[in-house]
Amino acid sequence: MTEFSSFLEKAKTVKRAHEAMLLAKPNVIGVGVGFRIQDRQHSENIAIIVMVSIKLPASQLKADELIPTEIEGVPVDVQERGEIRAQG
């Protein structure tokens, strides 16, 4: 197993273990594993992706609403996705 695939498996395991906690935070609409976005470009770095409807500055959030930047050694990337609506 390569270092990349090993870290990908670790990221998936950590995501499953913490998904409910992340989804319970306000504004969070989804959680996944993917490539981190840095400087508006997809990088080659794996991260837990936390999708939010609106990305707010930390100063506007309560301490228990903050999303960690790392969980069990896996980086966390908060990405704004907008509001999700069912199509009819």
Secondary structure per residue as TSV (DSSP state, phi and psi in degrees):
chain	resnum	aa	ss	phi	psi
A	1	M	-	360.0	133.0
A	2	T	-	-76.6	164.9
A	3	E	H	-60.9	-39.2
A	4	F	H	-62.3	-50.8
A	5	S	H	-67.9	-31.3
A	6	S	H	-65.6	-43.9
A	7	F	H	-68.7	-36.0
A	8	L	H	-60.6	-44.4
A	9	E	H	-63.8	-40.7
A	10	K	H	-61.1	-44.9
A	11	A	H	-59.9	-41.2
A	12	K	H	-64.3	-42.3
A	13	T	H	-64.9	-44.9
A	14	V	H	-64.8	-41.4
A	15	K	H	-59.2	-47.3
A	16	R	H	-60.9	-38.6
A	17	A	H	-70.4	-26.6
A	18	H	H	-117.0	3.5
A	19	E	H	-58.8	-45.3
A	20	A	H	-62.2	-41.0
A	21	M	H	-63.0	-43.1
A	22	L	H	-68.4	-42.2
A	23	L	H	-66.9	-21.8
A	24	A	T	-76.7	-13.5
A	25	K	S	-77.4	144.4
A	26	P	T	-61.8	145.2
A	27	N	T	82.0	-10.5
A	28	V	E	-82.3	128.5
A	29	I	E	-116.4	-6.1
A	30	G	E	-176.1	158.8
A	31	V	E	-138.8	135.8
A	32	G	E	-152.1	-172.1
A	33	V	E	-124.6	134.3
A	34	G	E	-171.1	-162.5
A	35	F	E	-87.5	134.5
A	36	R	E	-68.1	143.3
A	37	I	E	-100.1	124.5
A	38	Q	E	-130.3	129.6
A	39	D	T	54.7	41.4
A	40	R	T	62.9	18.4
A	41	Q	E	-125.0	141.2
A	42	H	E	-68.4	133.8
A	43	S	E	-100.9	-177.3
A	44	E	E	-99.2	12.5
A	45	N	E	-94.9	124.7
A	46	I	E	-74.4	141.1
A	47	A	E	-150.6	161.8
A	48	I	E	-79.7	124.0
A	49	I	E	-98.0	121.1
A	50	V	E	-107.8	114.7
A	51	M	E	-92.5	129.1
A	52	V	E	-122.8	153.7
A	53	S	S	-71.9	-39.2
A	54	I	S	-139.2	128.0
A	55	K	-	-86.0	118.7
A	56	L	-	-107.2	150.6
A	57	P	-	-64.8	147.4
A	58	A	G	-55.3	-31.1
A	59	S	G	-65.6	-17.8
A	60	Q	G	-96.7	4.4
A	61	L	S	-114.6	149.8
A	62	K	-	-76.3	159.9
A	63	A	G	-54.8	-41.2
A	64	D	G	-77.7	-6.5
A	65	E	G	-94.9	-12.2
A	66	L	-	-67.8	142.2
A	67	I	-	-97.5	129.0
A	68	P	-	-64.0	152.3
A	69	T	S	-83.2	-14.1
A	70	E	E	-155.4	141.7
A	71	I	E	-131.3	121.4
A	72	E	T	49.4	41.0
A	73	G	T	83.6	0.4
A	74	V	E	-103.8	125.9
A	75	P	E	-63.9	150.5
A	76	V	E	-117.8	130.8
A	77	D	E	-118.3	118.5
A	78	V	E	-89.4	123.8
A	79	Q	E	-124.8	128.9
A	80	E	E	-76.9	130.3
A	81	R	-	-120.2	-11.3
A	82	G	-	83.9	-176.4
A	83	E	-	-82.4	136.7
A	84	I	-	-100.1	130.0
A	85	R	-	-129.5	145.3
A	86	A	-	-72.4	138.4
A	87	Q	-	-89.0	136.7
A	88	G	-	-109.3	360.0
